[in-house]
Amino acid sequence: MTLVDSVIAGKCTPFLGAGIAWPYLPTGKDLAVALAKKYGYPLNDPANLARVAQYIATVHDAPFAKRRVQDRIRTRRNEFLASSERNFPVNYKRLADLRLPIYLTTNYDDFLTLALNAAGRPPWVEVCRWNDQLQEELGSYPTQKQPTQERPLVFHLHGELSNESSLLVTEDDYIDFTVSLGQQGEDSVIPHWIRRALSRTTLLFVGYSLEDWNFRVLMRQLMKQQRVQRYEQALSLSIQLSDTDIPLDQRPKAERFLADYLGTSAIRIYWGQAEPFLAELDRRCVLARAASQ
């Protein structure tokens, strides 16, 4: 099944990375460099946000580090909304127009929720319960709800901007998150409708790069899931990567690496930025829907 066919059938589950929101929101690298300068980060990798945040958390505390990241993203978000008549970046409008039942994001912002509301498909929003505090605050995931194309689910894997304790920012956060994902046989961390979508739909990664720590953690977890759920079909993935600085002759090696790493040949990689990729996907889906009427 092609990517367009999967989208039209509602059998595609997108993962959204930071590249979706650029340049409207700062990238992890931009945040890291700014915070490293402000708080006197002493090491030679000031573009590593998780490590810079870990340093700040060590000198102060973890909530302090999270609030610094939270404040900078919220400021940029509010500035954009105040100056824009559209109220959300165009990438999010195109994602909303795909009419999918589930959207997973490692971003903190609410632009996708705004876009879905504007499209007349108000979502329900859930935050991953990756630590004990979140499980106590938010309780169990609802069992009666089911994501649909008209009432989709937006699932924030790495936290949501309005909930400070949900944000994955420091190295310790990523370690705790990875450990929590290792829990099997219960819905306390990843609910059943997400786990089912991961194994039964085409997965679409947009807004990531090979160096993106979020992307690498997700790839690792998908590989582990495939080993556990051997009865399920092989992974089918479409991945948009912004690593256009990788020479053309080296890209096939990167593609083979990902295919071997994930144990699937059903993988397709699109090299380029998120905006033109989503524009083309949106165009093809519009044409396919029109042809089917």
Buried (B, 14 or more C-beta within 10 A) or exposed (E): BEBBEBBBEBBBBBBBBBBBBBEBBBBBBBBBBBBBEEBEBEEEEBBBBBBBBBBBBEEEEBEEBBBBBBEBBBEBBEEBBEEEEEBBBBBBBBBBBBBBBBBBBBBBBBBBBBBBBBBEBEBEBBBBBBBEEBBEEBEEBEEEEEBBEEBBBBBBBBBBBEBBBBBBBBBBBBEBBBEBBEEEEEBBBBBEBBBEBBBEBBBBBBBBBBEBBBBEBBBBBBBBBBEEEEEBEEBBBBBBBBBEEBEEEEBEEBBEEBBEEBEBEBBBBBBEBBBEBBEEBBEBBEEBEEEEE
